[in-house]
Amino acid sequence: DDGTEVPADMVLVSAGVKPNTELAKSAGLTIGASGGLVVDEHLRTNDPFIWAAGDMLEIVNRVSGKPTRVPLAGPANRQGRIAATNALGGSMRYAGAVGTSVFKSFDHTFAMTGLSEKAALAQGIDARSVTVHRDHHVGYYPGAEEISLKLVYEHGSGRLLGAQAFGKFGVDKRIDVAATAIAGTLTIDDLAELDLAYAPPYGAANDPINMAAFVAQNDESGYAPIV
C-alpha cells in the first residue's frame, strides 16, 4: 500500500469463495451449517416449489457423506440439468460431488479429487497415504516427464478416499481415473488391477495409478510398510 513494487513471476491470491444467499434467505429458504443453501437429493429446497443449483448449494460429499459446498463448474452444470428436469416433473437424483479440480501454473499442472489426507483424518477416518514419483510415459520414449502422485485411502478397507498429482503432462488423466474410482467406491486392490491404455508415447505397462496402488498394497499387507 506504500507503492513498493515487488518483482514476481506469479501472484497467487487464496481468498476462497462465499455464496451469495441473500435471495434465498429473503425467500425463507434453509441455509446449512456450511453456509450454503440446503437442498434434498432432487435439489429441491425446503420450499416445495423451488429447486436450486450451483455454487451456493450445500451438497453431499461423496467420500465422507457429510454436507459441504463444492463451488466448481462441473457439479454446478450437472445440478442445473437435474434441477431443471425435476422442476419440469422429472425425478432425477443428485448423488453429490467429490470435488475434482485442476490448476495450471506456467507449464505445470496440479490436480486433486476427493479428500486430502488432512481432511480425511479430520473427518475421523483412519486414513493413510502413499506417494510415488513416476514418468508420465515410459522413460525410454523421448519426452518423459515426472508425475508426483499421492493416493489417500482408508486403512483396513483399502477404499480410495482421494488423490493429488503434480507434473507437466498426464496429471489430469490420472486424477480423472481416481475420481471415477472414488465414485465407484473402488479400493487400492481394484486400482492395482486396472487395465489402463498403454503405448510408449502415452503411459507405461504399469501406470502411475497402478504403481501407487502397489505401494499402498505393500503397506497394508505389512510387506513394505510406509516409513
TANOR-V501874 format. One record per pair of residues at least 4 apart in sequence whose ideal C-beta (glycine too) atoms are under 8 Angstrom apart, sorted by the first residue. I is the first residue (numbers start at 1). J is the second residue. D is the distance in Angstrom with one decimal. If there is no record, write none. Layout:
# TANOR-V501874
I&J&D  I&J&D
This chain:
# TANOR-V501874
9&106&7.5  10&105&6.7  10&106&7.3  17&55&6.7  17&71&4.9  18&35&7.2  19&35&6.0  19&36&5.4  19&37&7.2  19&55&6.2  19&56&3.8  19&69&6.7  19&71&7.5  20&56&6.5  21&25&5.5  21&31&5.7  21&35&7.3  21&36&7.5  21&37&5.9  21&56&5.9  22&26&6.3  23&27&6.4  24&29&4.3  24&31&6.8  24&37&4.8  24&45&7.5  24&52&7.4  24&56&7.0  25&29&6.9  25&31&6.5  27&47&6.8  27&50&6.9  28&46&8.0  28&47&7.0  29&37&6.0  29&38&7.5  29&45&4.8  29&46&6.0  29&47&6.1  29&50&6.8  29&52&7.9  30&37&7.5  30&38&4.3  30&45&7.0  30&46&4.6  31&35&6.7  31&36&7.1  31&37&6.2  31&38&6.7  31&58&7.8  32&36&5.5  32&37&7.4  32&38&4.5  32&58&3.8  32&67&5.6  33&58&7.7  33&67&6.8  34&58&4.9  34&67&5.8  34&68&5.7  34&69&5.0  35&58&7.6  35&69&6.9  36&56&5.8  36&57&5.3  36&58&3.3  36&59&7.5  36&67&7.8  36&69&4.4  37&45&6.5  37&52&5.4  37&56&5.2  37&57&5.4  37&58&6.2  38&45&6.9  38&46&6.7  38&58&5.3  38&67&7.9  39&43&4.8  39&44&6.2  39&45&5.6  39&51&7.5  39&52&5.6  39&57&5.7  39&58&7.3  39&59&7.2  40&44&5.2  41&60&8.0  41&93&5.0  41&94&6.0  41&95&7.7  42&51&7.5  42&82&7.5  42&86&4.9  42&91&6.8  42&92&7.0  42&93&6.3  42&94&7.2  43&51&5.1  43&52&6.1  43&53&6.0  43&57&7.5  43&79&5.9  43&82&5.6  43&83&4.3  43&86&6.4  43&94&5.5  44&48&6.7  44&50&7.3  44&51&5.3  44&86&6.8  45&50&4.7  45&51&6.9  45&52&5.6  51&83&4.1  51&84&7.8  51&86&5.8  51&87&4.8  52&56&7.2  52&57&5.9  52&79&8.0  52&83&6.4  53&57&6.8  53&76&6.4  53&79&3.6  53&80&4.4  53&82&7.3  53&83&4.3  53&84&7.9  54&76&4.6  54&79&6.4  54&80&7.1  55&69&7.3  55&71&3.7  55&72&7.7  55&76&5.8  56&69&7.9  57&69&7.0  57&79&6.7  58&67&5.0  58&68&7.1  58&69&6.0  59&67&7.1  59&68&6.7  59&69&7.3  59&70&6.2  59&75&7.2  59&79&7.8  59&94&7.1  59&96&5.3  59&97&6.1  60&65&6.4  60&66&7.3  60&67&6.4  60&68&7.5  60&95&7.4  60&96&3.4  60&97&7.9  61&65&6.7  61&66&5.5  61&67&7.5  61&68&4.5  61&70&7.6  61&96&6.2  61&97&7.2  61&98&7.3  61&99&7.2  61&115&7.7  62&95&6.2  62&96&4.4  62&97&6.3  62&98&4.9  62&182&6.8  62&183&6.6  63&98&5.9  63&114&5.0  63&115&5.0  63&120&7.8  63&161&5.5  63&162&6.8  63&182&6.2  64&68&7.7  64&115&6.6  64&120&7.9  64&123&4.9  64&125&7.4  66&123&7.0  68&99&7.9  70&75&5.3  70&97&4.4  70&99&4.9  71&76&7.7  72&76&6.7  72&97&7.3  72&99&6.9  72&100&7.6  72&101&6.0  73&77&6.1  74&78&6.7  74&97&7.8  74&100&7.0  75&79&6.0  75&97&4.2  76&80&6.5  77&81&6.9  78&82&6.4  78&94&7.3  79&83&5.8  79&94&6.1  80&84&6.2  81&85&6.3  81&92&7.8  82&86&6.3  82&92&4.5  82&93&7.6  82&94&5.1  83&87&6.1  84&88&6.4  85&90&3.8  85&92&4.9  86&90&5.1  86&91&6.5  86&92&5.8  98&113&5.4  98&114&5.0  98&162&8.0  98&179&5.8  98&182&5.0  98&183&6.6  99&112&7.7  99&113&6.7  99&114&6.9  100&111&7.6  100&112&7.4  100&113&4.1  100&114&7.9  100&175&6.5  100&176&7.4  100&179&4.4  101&111&6.7  101&112&6.1  101&113&7.6  102&109&6.4  102&110&7.3  102&111&4.0  102&171&7.3  102&172&5.3  102&175&6.8  103&109&7.1  103&110&4.9  103&111&7.1  104&108&7.4  104&109&5.3  105&109&7.7  105&110&6.9  107&168&5.8  108&166&6.7  108&167&6.7  108&168&5.7  109&165&7.9  109&166&7.2  109&167&6.6  109&168&7.0  109&169&7.9  109&171&4.2  109&172&6.5  110&164&7.6  110&165&7.3  110&166&5.0  110&171&7.1  111&164&7.3  111&165&5.4  111&166&8.0  111&171&5.1  111&172&5.5  111&174&7.9  111&175&4.0  112&116&7.2  112&162&6.9  112&163&6.7  112&164&4.4  112&165&7.5  112&175&6.7  113&162&6.2  113&163&5.5  113&175&5.3  113&178&5.3  113&179&4.1  113&182&6.3  114&152&6.9  114&160&7.1  114&161&5.5  114&162&3.1  114&163&6.3  114&178&7.1  114&179&7.3  114&182&4.9  115&119&4.4  115&120&4.3  115&123&7.0  115&125&7.6  115&127&7.5  115&152&6.2  115&161&4.8  115&162&4.2  116&120&6.9  116&152&6.7  116&162&5.9  116&164&7.0  117&121&6.4  117&127&5.6  117&128&7.9  117&129&4.6  117&150&7.8  117&152&4.9  117&162&7.5  118&122&6.3  119&123&6.5  119&162&7.6  120&125&4.5  120&127&3.7  120&152&5.7  120&154&7.8  120&161&5.0  120&162&6.7  121&125&6.7  121&127&5.5  125&154&5.9  125&161&6.7  126&154&6.3  126&155&4.5  126&156&6.6  127&152&5.6  127&153&7.0  127&154&6.2  127&155&6.9  127&161&5.9  128&152&7.5  128&153&6.1  128&154&7.8  128&155&5.0  128&216&7.5  128&219&6.7  128&220&7.9  128&226&7.1  129&150&5.8  129&151&6.5  129&152&4.7  129&153&7.3  130&150&7.1  130&151&5.5  130&153&7.9  130&212&5.7  130&215&4.4  130&216&4.7  130&219&6.3  130&226&6.2  131&148&6.5  131&149&6.9  131&150&4.5  131&151&7.9  131&212&7.6  132&148&7.7  132&149&5.5  132&208&6.1  132&211&5.1  132&212&4.7  132&215&5.9  133&146&5.6  133&147&7.3  133&148&5.2  133&149&7.8  134&146&7.0  134&147&5.8  134&149&7.0  134&204&7.3  134&208&4.1  134&211&5.6  135&139&5.0  135&144&4.0  135&145&6.7  135&146&6.0  135&147&7.3  135&204&7.1  136&144&6.5  136&145&5.3  136&146&7.4  136&147&5.0  136&167&6.2  136&168&7.4  136&169&4.7  136&170&3.7  136&171&7.9  136&203&7.5  136&208&7.5  137&141&5.6  137&143&7.6  137&144&5.6  137&170&7.3  137&200&6.2  137&201&6.0  137&202&5.7  137&203&5.3  137&204&6.4  138&144&6.7  138&200&4.9  138&203&7.6  138&204&4.9  138&205&7.9  139&144&4.9  140&200&7.3  141&200&4.0  141&201&5.9  145&167&5.9  145&168&4.3  145&169&5.2  145&170&7.9  146&167&6.0  147&165&5.9  147&166&7.2  147&167&3.8  147&169&7.8  147&170&6.0  147&171&6.2  147&174&6.8  147&208&5.4  148&165&6.6  148&166&4.8  148&167&6.3  149&163&7.0  149&164&7.6  149&165&4.7  149&174&5.9  149&208&4.9  149&209&7.2  149&212&5.2  150&163&6.5  150&164&4.6  150&165&7.2  150&212&7.6  151&160&6.7  151&162&7.7  151&163&5.3  151&178&7.2  151&188&7.1  151&191&7.5  151&212&4.7  151&213&7.0  151&216&5.9  152&160&7.6  152&161&4.5  152&162&4.1  152&163&6.8  152&164&7.9  153&158&5.8  153&159&6.3  153&160&5.4  153&161&5.7  153&187&7.4  153&188&5.3  153&216&5.8  154&158&6.7  154&159&4.4  154&161&5.9  155&220&7.2  157&187&6.7  158&187&3.8  158&188&4.4  158&189&5.8  158&216&7.3  158&217&7.9  158&220&6.2  159&185&6.3  159&186&7.8  159&187&5.4  160&178&6.6  160&181&5.1  160&182&5.5  160&186&5.8  160&187&6.5  160&188&6.6  160&191&6.7  161&182&7.4  162&178&7.6  162&182&7.3  163&174&7.4  163&175&6.0  163&178&3.6  163&179&7.8  164&175&7.9  165&171&4.6  165&174&5.2  165&175&5.5  166&171&6.6  167&171&5.0  170&174&6.3  170&203&7.4  170&208&8.0  171&175&6.5  172&176&6.1  173&177&6.8  174&178&6.5  174&207&7.5  174&208&5.9  174&209&5.6  175&179&6.2  176&180&6.5  177&181&6.4  177&194&7.2  177&196&6.9  177&209&5.4  178&182&6.4  178&209&7.0  179&183&6.6  180&184&6.4  181&186&4.0  181&190&6.8  181&191&6.0  182&186&7.4  186&190&3.8  186&191&6.3  187&191&7.2  188&192&6.3  188&213&4.7  188&216&4.2  188&217&5.8  188&220&7.0  189&193&6.8  189&213&7.5  189&217&6.7  190&194&6.9  191&209&5.8  191&210&6.9  191&212&7.5  191&213&3.7  191&216&8.0  192&210&6.0  192&213&3.9  192&214&5.8  192&217&5.9  194&207&7.5  194&209&6.4  194&210&6.4  194&213&7.9  196&203&6.5  196&207&4.6  196&209&6.6  196&210&7.2  197&202&6.1  197&203&6.4  198&202&6.9  198&203&5.0  198&204&6.6  198&205&5.5  198&207&7.2  199&203&7.3  203&207&5.2  204&208&7.6  206&210&4.5  206&211&5.5  206&214&7.5  207&211&7.1  208&212&6.2  209&213&6.5  210&214&6.4  211&215&6.7  212&216&6.5  213&217&6.3  214&218&6.4  215&219&6.6  215&224&7.6  215&226&7.6  216&220&6.2  217&221&6.0  217&223&8.0  218&223&4.7  218&224&3.9  218&225&7.9  219&224&6.8  219&225&5.6  219&226&4.6
